[in-house]
């Protein structure tokens, strides 16, 4: 078991930090707890988290209504072991020695909760796989 000082750190990045990256960060925090340090950010953050995303996460018992979109910083990338991008393209800074994953996920922006649910479920599956890689049993 790794000590808290050496726990893996994951940064989720999408354009607005209002949907996909918020769901991913919430699932990782919910499923891995204190074993992983979790950050999320956007290259052009929105003012608020997508209400349909908040509703979809509430349906699985995770409240993200208090979260706010954050701007992507070079420092956040440098402080992370794994950087998961979700449609931010070339705006995500790349540093040597980091593990980069690019998750191809539909953007929930402007969509209702019915469209967000399958995206949410796909993110949960990706997070469960990531946890198994970061925290081998």
C-alpha positions as CSV (number, residue, x, y, z in Angstrom):
1,X,0.0,0.0,0.0
2,X,1.4,3.4,-0.9
3,X,1.8,6.1,1.7
4,X,-0.3,9.2,1.3
5,X,2.9,11.1,0.2
6,X,3.2,8.7,-2.8
7,X,-0.4,8.2,-3.7
8,X,-1.1,8.6,-7.4
9,X,-2.4,11.9,-8.7
10,X,-4.8,12.2,-11.6
11,X,-5.9,15.3,-13.5
12,X,-9.0,15.2,-15.7
13,X,-9.2,17.8,-18.5
14,X,-12.0,18.8,-20.9
15,X,-12.8,22.1,-22.5
16,X,-15.4,23.6,-20.1
17,X,-14.7,21.4,-16.9
18,X,-18.5,21.4,-16.6
19,X,-19.4,17.8,-17.6
20,X,-17.1,14.9,-18.5
21,X,-14.1,15.9,-16.3
22,X,-16.4,16.7,-13.4
23,X,-18.0,13.3,-13.6
24,X,-14.7,11.5,-13.9
25,X,-13.2,13.3,-10.9
26,X,-16.3,12.6,-8.8
27,X,-16.3,8.9,-9.7
28,X,-12.6,8.6,-8.9
29,X,-13.0,10.4,-5.6
30,X,-16.1,8.3,-4.8
31,X,-14.6,4.9,-5.7
32,X,-10.9,5.4,-4.7
33,X,-11.4,7.7,-1.7
34,X,-8.2,9.0,-0.2
35,X,-6.0,6.5,-2.1
36,X,-5.8,8.8,-5.2
37,X,-5.4,12.6,-5.4
38,X,-7.9,13.9,-7.9
39,X,-8.0,17.2,-9.9
40,X,-10.1,18.4,-12.8
41,X,-9.9,21.5,-15.0
42,X,-10.9,23.0,-18.3
43,X,-9.0,24.8,-21.0
44,X,-12.0,27.3,-21.3
45,X,-14.0,26.7,-18.1
46,X,-17.7,27.3,-18.0
47,X,-19.3,29.4,-15.2
48,X,-21.1,26.4,-13.7
49,X,-21.3,22.6,-13.8
50,X,-23.9,21.4,-16.4
51,X,-27.2,20.9,-14.5
52,X,-28.0,17.7,-16.5
53,X,-24.6,16.3,-15.3
54,X,-25.4,17.2,-11.7
55,X,-28.7,15.4,-12.0
56,X,-27.2,12.3,-13.7
57,X,-24.6,12.0,-10.9
58,X,-27.2,12.5,-8.2
59,X,-29.0,9.5,-9.7
60,X,-26.0,7.3,-8.7
61,X,-25.6,8.9,-5.3
62,X,-22.9,11.4,-6.0
63,X,-23.5,15.1,-5.3
64,X,-21.4,17.4,-7.4
65,X,-23.7,20.4,-7.1
66,X,-21.1,22.3,-5.1
67,X,-18.3,21.8,-7.7
68,X,-17.2,24.8,-9.8
69,X,-15.3,24.6,-13.1
70,X,-11.6,25.4,-12.7
71,X,-9.1,26.7,-15.3
72,X,-6.4,24.4,-16.5
73,X,-2.9,25.4,-15.1
74,X,0.5,24.2,-16.0
75,X,1.1,23.6,-12.3
76,X,-1.9,21.2,-12.1
77,X,-0.4,19.2,-15.0
78,X,3.1,19.2,-13.5
79,X,1.7,18.0,-10.2
80,X,-0.2,15.0,-11.7
81,X,1.0,11.5,-12.5
82,X,-1.8,10.8,-15.0
83,X,-3.5,13.3,-17.2
84,X,-6.8,12.2,-18.8
85,X,-7.9,14.5,-21.6
86,X,-11.4,14.5,-23.0
87,X,-11.7,16.5,-26.1
88,X,-9.4,19.4,-25.3
89,X,-7.1,18.7,-28.2
90,X,-3.9,20.8,-28.4
91,X,-4.8,23.1,-25.5
92,X,-3.6,20.5,-23.0
93,X,0.0,21.1,-22.1
94,X,2.3,18.0,-22.4
95,X,5.2,17.3,-20.1
96,X,7.7,14.4,-20.3
97,X,7.3,11.7,-17.7
98,X,3.5,12.0,-17.4
99,X,1.1,9.3,-18.4
100,X,-1.5,10.7,-20.9
101,X,-4.8,9.1,-21.6
102,X,-7.3,10.5,-24.2
103,X,-10.8,9.4,-23.6
104,X,-13.1,9.8,-26.6
105,X,-16.4,10.7,-24.9
106,X,-19.4,12.6,-26.3
107,X,-19.7,16.1,-24.9
108,X,-22.8,16.4,-22.6
109,X,-22.9,20.2,-23.2
110,X,-26.4,21.4,-24.1
111,X,-27.9,17.9,-23.7
112,X,-30.5,16.6,-21.4
113,X,-30.1,14.1,-18.6
114,X,-31.2,11.2,-20.9
115,X,-28.2,11.9,-23.2
116,X,-25.8,12.3,-20.2
117,X,-26.6,9.0,-18.5
118,X,-24.7,6.8,-21.1
119,X,-21.7,9.2,-21.0
120,X,-21.8,9.0,-17.2
121,X,-21.9,5.1,-17.3
122,X,-19.1,5.0,-19.8
123,X,-17.0,7.3,-17.6
124,X,-17.6,5.0,-14.6
125,X,-16.3,2.0,-16.5
126,X,-13.2,3.9,-17.6
127,X,-12.6,5.1,-14.0
128,X,-13.0,1.5,-12.6
129,X,-10.3,0.4,-15.1
130,X,-8.1,3.3,-14.2
131,X,-8.4,2.4,-10.5
132,X,-7.4,-1.2,-11.2
133,X,-4.3,0.1,-13.0
134,X,-3.3,2.7,-10.4
135,X,-4.1,0.6,-7.3
136,X,-3.4,-3.0,-8.0
137,X,-5.0,-5.2,-5.4
